[in-house]
Amino acid sequence: MSQVLEERDHYLSSFERFEKNGAARGPSWAHRIRKAAIARFADLGFPTTRHEEWKYTRVAPMAKIPFQPAGYEPDRLAPGKLARAAFLQLPGCRLVFVNGRYRRELSSLRLLPEGMKAGSLVAILDADPEWVEPHLARHASYQDHAFVALNTAFLQDGAFVYVPKGTVVEEPIQLLFVSASPQEATVSHPRNLIVVDRDSQAVIIENYVSVENDVYFTNAVTEIVAGENAVIDHYKVQRESDQAFHVATLQARLDRSSNFSSHSIALGGALVRNDVNAVLDGEGIECILNGLYLVAGEQHVDNHTRIDHVKPHGTSRELYKGVLDGKASGVFNGKIFVHKAAQKTDAKQTNKNLLLSEEALIDTKPQLEIYADDVKCTHGSTIGQIDQDAMFYLRSRGMGSEAARSLLTYAFAGEILSRMKVEAIRSQLDHLLVTRLQKGSQAEETS
């Protein structure tokens, strides 16, 4: 018990310093939100495996590390390292954040459509807080989620993107989060707010990378607001250090006749938790949640999703695929919640997992909770190994065992990439996937 209190008190003390040194900038309403959030974190503490939502994910190894607030050291981020880490060749606007803080000198703000805003959240809080007040911390609730509470308490910088009514943003908007930790273990709390107004379209990429194999903690929260008839194509690529901890919440609030798609790719991190939640708060909404997680060694990845059908005539499709090797472990916990008023809901949820070793482990729990009586909802999950007949076929035609395994694994995982609409993103992730599988094959052959 004393250890738990010590872990919590470390962040409470850090928050006091955060306020005293002037880091907690912004209007008075933001200050009140921060104070309420840290009070809620003090009540909640870190979750344990006794909590149903964290039953298979132990955060104790992360909670006991006394992470210090991350700073910015330019020497740790040479241009060559950044180029290797990021999708720099993608067209469009690129906002770069180092240890959670916006770096204008590394960003690329191309000509934006008239009325569009893209930049630092702390800058907009200082200069024009009325742009963010209606939405910031209004959708991602910190009442029942300790890490959202912690992020909200330390709410400072991150990305703010606003797409005005009737605007089509032709090129992707990339939010690049780079962790460059010094010798001590550090923590950053990126907070992102993306608002796409009615009749508008945008492609958003969240890209989390590291330049060294450091120990650090990224605790991110992204709130997305889609106006009536808006179209948002969202991608999240997580390639953190093999020793890093990554906890993130994506909360989307969707209005009438909007179209939202989310594609989550998790490759790095020692312990990873992704919460993806969408509220279909209008009629005729289409929502797609796709995910791919590839883990090996002793990595652990936990994907929790929730789709709330609040109004009638909503459609949702969800497909998450996992590839686990070595002693890696994974969790998929997905819930489709159909409210009483959400008649004519059409929802489908699928989770498929490929285990490449006898020691890999997956816990999967797809769920439906339905309170309407005129719906069409299905869910299911599968867990399997490499098809031995397919292996035999490839081996009989001269392919080595590891090359054959990589090819079959690529075919399994590639389905998620094939669902991505933007060819430039799809091709780069395809290259990333091939490189990852080739490295795995080479490691197997030399072991």
C-alpha positions in Angstrom: 0.0 0.0 0.0 2.8 2.4 0.9 4.4 1.7 -2.5 1.2 2.6 -4.3 0.9 5.9 -2.3 4.5 6.7 -3.1 3.9 6.3 -6.8 0.9 8.5 -6.7 2.5 11.2 -4.6 5.4 11.5 -7.0 3.0 12.8 -9.6 1.2 15.0 -7.1 4.5 16.7 -6.2 5.4 17.0 -9.8 2.1 18.8 -10.5 2.9 21.3 -7.7 6.2 22.1 -9.3 4.5 22.3 -12.7 2.2 25.0 -11.4 4.8 26.9 -9.5 7.3 27.2 -12.4 4.6 28.8 -14.6 4.3 25.8 -17.0 0.6 25.6 -16.4 -0.2 28.5 -18.7 -3.5 29.5 -20.2 -6.9 30.9 -19.1 -8.5 30.4 -15.8 -10.9 27.8 -17.1 -8.0 25.6 -18.2 -6.4 26.0 -14.8 -9.7 24.8 -13.1 -9.7 21.7 -15.4 -6.1 20.9 -14.5 -6.9 21.2 -10.8 -9.9 19.0 -11.0 -8.0 16.4 -13.0 -5.1 16.1 -10.6 -7.6 15.8 -7.7 -9.3 12.9 -9.6 -6.0 11.2 -10.3 -5.2 11.5 -6.5 -8.5 9.6 -5.9 -8.0 7.0 -8.6 -4.3 6.3 -8.4 -2.8 3.9 -10.9 -5.0 1.0 -12.0 -4.2 -2.5 -11.0 -5.2 -5.9 -12.3 -8.1 -5.9 -9.9 -9.7 -3.3 -12.2 -11.7 -5.2 -14.9 -10.5 -2.8 -17.6 -6.9 -3.5 -16.6 -7.2 -7.2 -15.8 -4.5 -8.4 -18.1 -2.2 -5.3 -18.2 0.1 -4.6 -15.2 1.2 -1.0 -15.0 3.2 -1.5 -11.8 6.6 -1.7 -13.6 5.9 1.7 -15.2 4.2 3.3 -12.1 7.2 2.6 -9.9 9.7 4.4 -12.1 10.1 8.1 -10.9 9.7 9.6 -14.4 10.8 13.3 -14.6 9.2 15.9 -16.9 10.9 15.7 -20.3 12.9 18.7 -21.5 14.2 19.5 -24.9 17.9 18.9 -25.9 18.6 20.0 -29.5 21.8 18.0 -29.7 19.9 14.8 -29.1 17.9 15.3 -32.3 20.2 15.6 -35.3 18.5 16.0 -38.6 19.7 12.6 -39.7 18.1 10.9 -36.8 14.8 12.7 -37.4 14.9 11.7 -41.0 15.3 8.1 -40.2 12.5 8.1 -37.6 9.7 10.0 -39.5 7.7 9.9 -42.7 9.3 13.2 -43.8 8.7 12.5 -47.4 5.0 12.6 -47.0 3.4 15.7 -48.6 1.4 18.2 -46.6 1.7 20.0 -43.3 3.9 18.6 -40.6 3.9 19.6 -37.0 6.8 18.3 -34.9 6.8 17.9 -31.2 9.9 16.9 -29.2 9.1 15.4 -25.8 5.6 16.7 -26.2 6.6 20.3 -27.0 6.1 22.0 -30.4 9.2 22.8 -32.3 8.6 25.3 -35.1 12.1 25.0 -36.5 11.5 21.3 -37.2 8.0 21.7 -38.5 6.8 22.3 -42.1 3.8 24.6 -42.3 2.9 24.6 -46.0 0.3 26.9 -47.3 -2.9 26.1 -45.4 -6.4 26.6 -46.7 -8.1 29.9 -45.8 -9.4 29.9 -42.2 -7.5 26.6 -41.2 -5.4 26.6 -38.1 -2.6 24.1 -37.3 0.0 24.5 -34.6 0.8 24.5 -30.9 -2.0 23.9 -28.4 -0.3 26.0 -25.8 0.1 28.9 -28.2 -3.6 28.9 -29.0 -4.4 28.6 -25.3 -2.3 31.8 -24.7 -3.5 33.8 -27.7 -7.0 32.6 -28.6 -8.4 30.3 -26.0 -12.0 30.7 -27.3 -11.0 28.4 -30.2 -10.5 25.5 -27.9 -12.7 26.1 -24.9 -15.8 24.4 -26.4 -14.0 21.1 -26.9 -10.7 20.8 -24.9 -11.2 18.2 -22.1 -14.9 18.0 -22.9 -14.9 14.6 -24.7 -12.0 12.5 -23.2 -13.3 12.0 -19.7 -10.8 11.9 -16.8 -13.4 10.8 -14.3 -12.8 7.0 -14.7 -9.4 6.9 -16.4 -6.3 7.6 -14.3 -4.0 8.2 -17.3 -6.4 10.6 -19.0 -6.6 12.4 -15.6 -2.8 12.6 -15.4 -2.6 13.9 -19.0 -5.3 16.5 -18.3 -3.6 17.7 -15.1 -0.4 18.3 -17.0 -2.2 19.7 -20.0 0.2 22.0 -21.7 1.3 21.4 -25.3 0.3 19.2 -28.2 -1.3 19.8 -31.6 -4.3 22.0 -32.4 -5.9 21.5 -35.8 -9.0 23.3 -37.0 -10.5 22.8 -40.4 -13.2 25.4 -41.2 -16.7 24.7 -42.7 -16.7 23.4 -46.3 -12.9 23.0 -46.5 -11.2 20.0 -48.2 -7.6 19.6 -47.1 -6.0 17.9 -50.0 -2.8 16.7 -48.3 -2.3 14.9 -45.0 -1.6 16.7 -41.8 1.2 14.9 -39.9 1.6 15.3 -36.2 5.1 13.9 -35.4 5.9 13.2 -31.8 9.6 12.5 -31.2 10.9 11.2 -27.8 14.6 12.1 -27.2 15.1 11.2 -23.6 18.4 12.0 -21.8 20.0 9.5 -19.3 17.1 9.8 -16.8 13.7 8.3 -17.4 11.3 11.1 -18.5 7.6 11.5 -19.2 5.6 13.7 -21.6 1.9 14.3 -21.9 1.0 15.3 -25.4 -2.6 16.7 -25.7 -4.1 17.0 -29.1 -7.4 18.6 -30.2 -8.6 18.2 -33.8 -11.8 19.9 -34.9 -13.1 19.3 -38.4 -16.2 21.5 -39.1 -19.3 20.6 -41.1 -18.9 19.6 -44.8 -15.1 19.4 -44.5 -12.5 16.7 -45.1 -9.1 16.0 -43.6 -6.5 13.3 -43.3 -4.6 13.3 -39.9 -1.5 11.2 -39.1 -0.3 10.8 -35.5 3.3 9.4 -35.6 5.1 8.5 -32.4 8.8 7.7 -32.7 12.0 7.7 -30.8 15.6 8.4 -31.9 17.3 6.2 -29.3 16.4 3.1 -27.4 15.7 5.0 -24.2 13.4 4.4 -21.2 10.6 7.0 -21.2 6.8 7.3 -20.8 4.5 8.8 -23.4 1.0 9.6 -22.0 -1.1 11.0 -24.9 -4.7 12.1 -25.3 -6.3 13.1 -28.6 -9.8 14.5 -28.9 -11.4 14.5 -32.4 -14.6 16.4 -33.2 -16.3 15.8 -36.5 -19.0 18.2 -37.6 -22.1 17.4 -39.7 -21.1 15.7 -43.0 -17.4 15.9 -42.1 -15.0 13.2 -43.3 -11.9 12.3 -41.2 -9.4 9.7 -42.1 -7.1 9.2 -39.0 -3.9 7.2 -38.8 -1.8 6.5 -35.7 1.6 4.9 -36.0 3.4 4.0 -32.8 7.1 3.1 -33.1 8.4 3.9 -29.7 11.6 2.6 -28.1 11.6 -1.1 -27.1 12.1 0.1 -23.5 9.4 2.8 -23.6 5.9 2.9 -22.1 3.1 4.3 -24.3 -0.4 4.9 -23.0 -2.8 6.8 -25.3 -6.5 7.6 -25.5 -8.3 8.6 -28.7 -11.8 10.0 -28.2 -13.9 10.9 -31.2 -17.2 12.7 -31.1 -19.1 12.4 -34.4 -22.0 14.5 -35.6 -24.8 13.7 -38.1 -23.9 12.0 -41.4 -20.2 12.2 -40.7 -17.6 9.6 -41.7 -14.7 8.7 -39.4 -12.1 6.1 -40.0 -9.2 5.2 -37.6 -6.2 3.1 -38.4 -4.0 2.2 -35.5 -0.5 0.6 -36.1 1.4 -0.5 -33.0 5.0 -1.8 -33.5 7.1 -0.5 -30.6 7.1 -0.1 -26.9 7.7 -2.4 -23.9 4.2 -1.8 -22.6 1.5 -0.2 -24.8 -2.1 0.6 -24.0 -4.3 2.2 -26.7 -7.9 3.2 -25.9 -9.9 4.2 -29.0 -13.4 5.4 -28.4 -16.0 6.8 -30.8 -19.4 8.3 -30.0 -21.8 8.3 -32.9 -23.9 11.2 -31.7 -26.1 11.7 -34.8 -28.0 9.8 -37.4 -26.4 8.3 -40.5 -22.9 8.2 -39.2 -20.3 5.8 -40.6 -17.4 4.7 -38.3 -14.5 2.4 -39.1 -11.9 1.2 -36.5 -9.0 -0.8 -37.9 -5.9 -1.9 -36.0 -2.7 -3.9 -36.4 -0.3 -4.8 -33.6 3.0 -6.6 -34.2 4.9 -7.5 -31.0 7.8 -9.8 -30.2 10.3 -10.5 -27.4 8.5 -9.6 -24.1 6.4 -6.7 -25.5 2.9 -6.2 -24.2 0.2 -4.4 -26.1 -3.4 -3.7 -24.9 -6.1 -2.4 -27.3 -9.4 -1.3 -25.8 -12.0 0.1 -28.1 -15.6 1.3 -27.6 -18.1 2.4 -30.2 -21.2 4.1 -28.8 -24.2 4.1 -31.1 -26.3 6.9 -29.7 -28.6 7.8 -32.6 -30.4 5.7 -35.3 -29.1 4.5 -38.6 -25.5 4.3 -37.6 -23.0 2.0 -39.2 -19.7 0.8 -37.7 -17.1 -1.7 -38.8 -14.1 -2.8 -36.7 -11.2 -5.1 -37.6 -8.2 -5.5 -35.3 -5.4 -8.0 -36.2 -2.5 -9.0 -34.0 0.8 -10.8 -34.7 2.6 -12.0 -31.6 6.0 -13.7 -31.5 8.5 -14.7 -28.7 7.1 -14.2 -25.2 5.0 -11.2 -26.3 1.5 -10.8 -24.9 -1.5 -8.9 -26.1 -5.0 -7.8 -25.2 -8.0 -6.9 -27.3 -11.1 -5.7 -25.5 -13.7 -4.2 -27.8 -17.2 -3.1 -27.0 -20.1 -2.0 -29.2 -22.7 -0.2 -27.1 -26.0 0.3 -28.8 -28.2 2.8 -26.9 -32.0 2.5 -26.7 -32.6 5.2 -29.3 -30.1 3.8 -31.8 -32.5 1.8 -33.9 -31.4 0.5 -37.3 -27.8 0.2 -36.1 -25.5 -1.9 -38.3 -22.3 -2.9 -36.5 -19.7 -5.6 -37.0 -16.6 -6.2 -34.8 -13.8 -8.7 -35.6 -10.5 -9.5 -33.9 -8.0 -12.0 -35.4 -4.7 -13.0 -33.9 -1.7 -14.9 -35.3 0.6 -16.6 -32.7 4.1 -17.3 -34.1 5.5 -19.0 -31.0 4.2 -21.3 -28.3 5.0 -18.7 -25.6 3.0 -15.8 -27.2 -0.3 -15.0 -25.4 -3.4 -13.1 -26.4 -6.5 -12.3 -24.3 -9.4 -11.3 -26.5 -12.9 -10.1 -25.5 -15.2 -8.7 -28.2 -18.5 -7.5 -26.7 -21.9 -6.3 -27.7 -24.2 -4.4 -25.3 -27.5 -3.7 -27.0 -30.6 -1.8 -25.7 -32.4 -1.3 -29.1 -34.5 -4.1 -30.7 -34.1 -3.3 -34.4 -30.4 -3.7 -35.1 -27.9 -5.9 -37.0 -24.8 -6.5 -34.9 -22.2 -9.3 -35.0 -18.8 -9.9 -33.3 -16.2 -12.5 -33.2 -12.5 -13.4 -32.6 -10.0 -16.0 -33.8 -6.6 -17.2 -32.5 -4.4 -19.3 -34.7 -1.0 -20.2 -35.9 0.7 -20.3 -39.3 -1.1 -22.5 -41.8 1.1 -25.6 -42.2 -0.4 -26.5 -45.5 0.6 -23.1 -46.9 4.0 -23.5 -45.3 4.5 -26.8 -47.0 3.4 -25.4 -50.4 5.9 -22.6 -50.2 8.7 -24.8 -48.9 8.1 -27.3 -51.7 8.8 -24.5 -54.2 12.2 -23.7 -52.8 11.4 -21.0 -50.2 13.2 -21.1 -46.9 11.2 -21.7 -43.7 11.7 -18.2 -42.3 11.1 -16.5 -45.7 7.9 -18.5 -46.0 6.8 -17.6 -42.5 7.4 -13.9 -43.2 5.4 -14.1 -46.4 2.4 -15.7 -44.7 2.6 -13.2 -41.8 2.7 -10.3 -44.3 -0.4 -11.7 -46.0 -2.2 -11.9 -42.7 -1.2 -8.4 -41.6 -1.4 -6.7 -44.9 -5.2 -6.8 -45.0 -5.2 -3.9 -42.5 -2.9 -1.8 -44.7 -5.0 -2.6 -47.8 -7.9 -0.8 -46.1 -6.1 2.5 -46.0 -7.3 5.1 -48.5 -4.2 7.3 -48.8 -1.7 5.5 -51.1 1.3 7.5 -49.9 0.6 6.4 -46.3 -0.2 2.8 -47.3 3.0 2.3 -49.3 5.3 3.7 -46.5 3.6 1.5 -43.9 3.9 -1.5 -46.3 7.6 -0.8 -46.5 7.8 -0.5 -42.7 5.9 -3.8 -42.3 8.2 -5.7 -44.8 11.3 -4.3 -43.1 10.0 -5.4 -39.6 9.3 -8.9 -40.8 12.6 -9.2 -42.6 14.5 -8.2 -39.4 12.5 -10.8 -37.5 13.4 -13.5 -40.0 17.1 -12.6 -39.9 17.0 -12.7 -36.1 15.5 -16.2 -36.2 18.0 -17.5 -38.7 21.0 -16.2 -36.6 19.6 -17.5 -33.3 
